Amino acid sequence: MAVELETARPFFSRQVTKEAIVEIAMSERLVIFAGAGVTLDRSGLGWSEFVSGLLEDYIENGEQRSRVLERMRDLQSASVAAQLYQKNHGESFRDRLTDRLRVLLYNGGQWQKGRLATNLATLLLVMNQKRSQDDGDGVGGSCIVTPNYDDYIFQELVEVVRRQSEDNPDLSLGDPLLEFPTEIDPLSFSSVRKGELGYSQELAMAAWISDDDFPRAVDSTCIHLHGFVPRSHQPGPKGSVSEYRHPVVSEQDYFITAEYSFGALNKLFSQASVLIVGASMTDPPLLRALAATAEEATREGRRRYALVPMQDGLGAADKASLQKMIRERYQHFGVKPVFADYYGQAQQFIEEVTVCAQLSKPSEYQRSELRYGKRLSDWWNSWSVEIAQDEETDWQWLFHELLNTAVVALSALLESSADEKFKIELWIRTSPQHTREMKLWATSLGTLADEELSRTAQISSDSEYTSIQAFIAGRPVTRSLGENDKSQRWRTYVGLPLTWKPPEGGTITVGAITIASMSAGSDSSLNSSANKHKRAQAIEFIDDLGSTLVSPSAEDWHSYCDEIMGTLFEEEFEDD
């Protein structure tokens, strides 16, 4: 009963959440299993969308394709796609299928990305740096292992290491290391032959499998289990970001590679604590490796956690019952679930583990001035006093003017038609010590006469407000009304979460900003497939504006406002 009552509290207020943060941060060695949720957080696409994209050339009608996919499991549909590619492209089918996946992964742009991949890369670097400082560069360290195809995590590792090297030239940081379970691609035609009992291979496992000190703390290692599809299609040297491995797509592909994936995971799980993020605990090699190493992990005191978002709209009783069942199943594999309320809390959880790991005494995180709740309260106390309640400035007017000016700039950046009308709304996380709600703080449509009468809404997964949906997702979200839906004036929405990073570190989400258009569907410049680059520029501009609006620094505010207001009233000043 105590556990069930605990989950009724806000996620970061729960004792079980705080204990998990501390225990993970104090791990000497940590294996982070990063599942498909990391790709979804960066691209906005899940496995179903990728399979649909593979089938697009064969089932052109989108609605029909969706109906077909609803009646087949994703992996079964992927096998259909692989078979169709093989019929049409012969022995080059894997290359053609990979080319199509590359388009799906990267052609949509990065404007919808969340912070999960970045936070995982940062956590890995922090854990390894601490290990190196305590025990030397040659000791075993932590790593990330993933079944994903994309290079999002590895590219973030490259970027995080680059920034750290520039900021701290004296640090001993090696280049990020890219590894695979086998020495060569198990899905290349030269390494796969079909026998009487199906597919078999004569492949050597990668050398690191038998290295007790792998991964080393001096390296930032990312291991790809199911192939690697970087942005560039040109092959490169081993361990480089352009190295190419065919992706595991079909059921046969999984049969071919399952033993190698298990071997890699079994080696990693037998020597380190484990954190599972963005995965549904259904992958057979993952489950097999967890089961095989469970007894040893318990004996050696290695912690094994899985982050499990429960954003499903269940009632309290049903959710408690489901959580109980999940606990029992995960215990079967020696894993402890940590139940988050929303998908976006995964990236914040990783942020908190990183903050905790950087403390001189991680065990004191729960009482630290840098714990999540204290940082959030400090932001609100500073922002509400320095900005929202500053009696020397008419902030309501200034908020409105900034947003109204942003609408003009937005239209120009999007090169939208004169008929398309926009509005921008700013929503703020208010009084976080006492409530779980957000408030409409300002709008481009006009000033709010009385703050007390401003619209408020609970932070909930079933909220009708795009700003709240973006807040709980932790990444930009879009919403469009059907072209025949005339129930609302505003038809297309793009919501962006807004974050603030205190000087001591530890980014938190404190609000959201939403763009709304009166045009629906493809008629809106926010949706146009031919407008991707312009849309990305416009989104970046609005994101920068929103980040300034939620900053509690009066100095930053006045500097930004002077720049914007100078532009706004330039002609008036010239006339004077």
Order of alpha helices (4+ residues) and beta strands (2+ residues): alpha-alpha-beta-alpha-alpha-alpha-alpha-alpha-alpha-beta-alpha-beta-beta-beta-beta-alpha-beta-alpha-beta-alpha-beta-alpha-alpha-alpha-beta-beta-beta-alpha-beta-beta-beta-alpha-alpha-alpha
